[in-house]
Amino acid sequence: MIILYLALLLAGIGLFVLSYLAQFRIAALMRSRYPQHWKIIAEPEHGKASAFRTWVRMQHALRSPALAALDDASINGWQRIWRYSPWLGWLCWLAALAMRLLLH
């Protein structure tokens, strides 16, 4: 049982990390395949560009239907990973918590 408990905790961590990495993979694909679209995300209309502003704008793009409109299978796959892996990570952590509460 301890192996399952630890596996659930590690799977949760892995899924959260995967969600984080998916953002960077989508950004890399956007930069290489769609530089004009990436320019809209990376360069704000007003003010100075910064890593934080780019991240915020990327979050908006990830939540919008704009990326799906590109009809790029790789970007859509990474966007699904970005969207669903945190939910699965929380599910793993809650299952591990339930195991701990029910078995101890």
BELLIN-V755841 format. One record per residue. N is the residue number from 1. RES is the residue in one small letter. NEAR is the number of other C-alpha atoms within 8 Angstrom. D_LAST is the distance of its C-alpha to the last C-alpha in Angstrom with 1 decimal. Layout:
# BELLIN-V755841
n = {N	N}
res = {RES	RES}
near = {NEAR	NEAR}
d_last = {D_LAST	D_LAST}
This chain:
# BELLIN-V755841
n = {1	2	3	4	5	6	7	8	9	10	11	12	13	14	15	16	17	18	19	20	21	22	23	24	25	26	27	28	29	30	31	32	33	34	35	36	37	38	39	40	41	42	43	44	45	46	47	48	49	50	51	52	53	54	55	56	57	58	59	60	61	62	63	64	65	66	67	68	69	70	71	72	73	74	75	76	77	78	79	80	81	82	83	84	85	86	87	88	89	90	91	92	93	94	95	96	97	98	99	100	101	102	103	104}
res = {m	i	i	l	y	l	a	l	l	l	a	g	i	g	l	f	v	l	s	y	l	a	q	f	r	i	a	a	l	m	r	s	r	y	p	q	h	w	k	i	i	a	e	p	e	h	g	k	a	s	a	f	r	t	w	v	r	m	q	h	a	l	r	s	p	a	l	a	a	l	d	d	a	s	i	n	g	w	q	r	i	w	r	y	s	p	w	l	g	w	l	c	w	l	a	a	l	a	m	r	l	l	l	h}
near = {4	5	6	7	11	9	8	12	11	8	10	14	9	9	12	11	8	11	13	9	8	12	11	8	9	11	10	8	10	11	9	7	6	9	9	6	8	11	8	8	11	9	8	10	4	4	5	5	9	6	6	6	9	12	8	8	10	10	8	8	11	9	6	7	8	7	11	9	6	6	7	7	6	6	11	11	8	12	12	8	11	13	9	8	12	11	8	10	14	9	9	12	11	8	9	12	8	8	9	9	7	6	5	4}
d_last = {11.4	11.5	15.1	14.5	12.2	15.0	17.6	16.6	16.7	20.0	21.4	20.9	22.7	25.4	26.0	26.5	28.9	30.7	31.4	32.8	34.9	36.2	38.0	39.9	40.8	42.2	44.2	45.6	46.6	48.2	50.1	51.5	52.1	52.8	54.2	55.9	52.7	50.8	53.5	52.8	49.1	49.9	53.0	52.8	55.8	56.1	55.0	53.9	51.5	48.3	45.0	43.1	45.7	45.6	41.8	42.1	44.9	42.9	40.0	42.6	44.1	40.7	40.1	43.7	45.3	47.7	46.0	45.8	49.6	50.2	49.2	47.9	45.3	43.8	43.4	42.0	39.4	38.3	38.3	36.0	33.6	33.9	33.2	30.3	28.3	26.7	25.6	24.1	22.5	20.9	19.8	18.1	16.3	15.2	14.0	12.0	10.6	10.0	8.1	5.8	5.7	5.9	3.8	0.0}
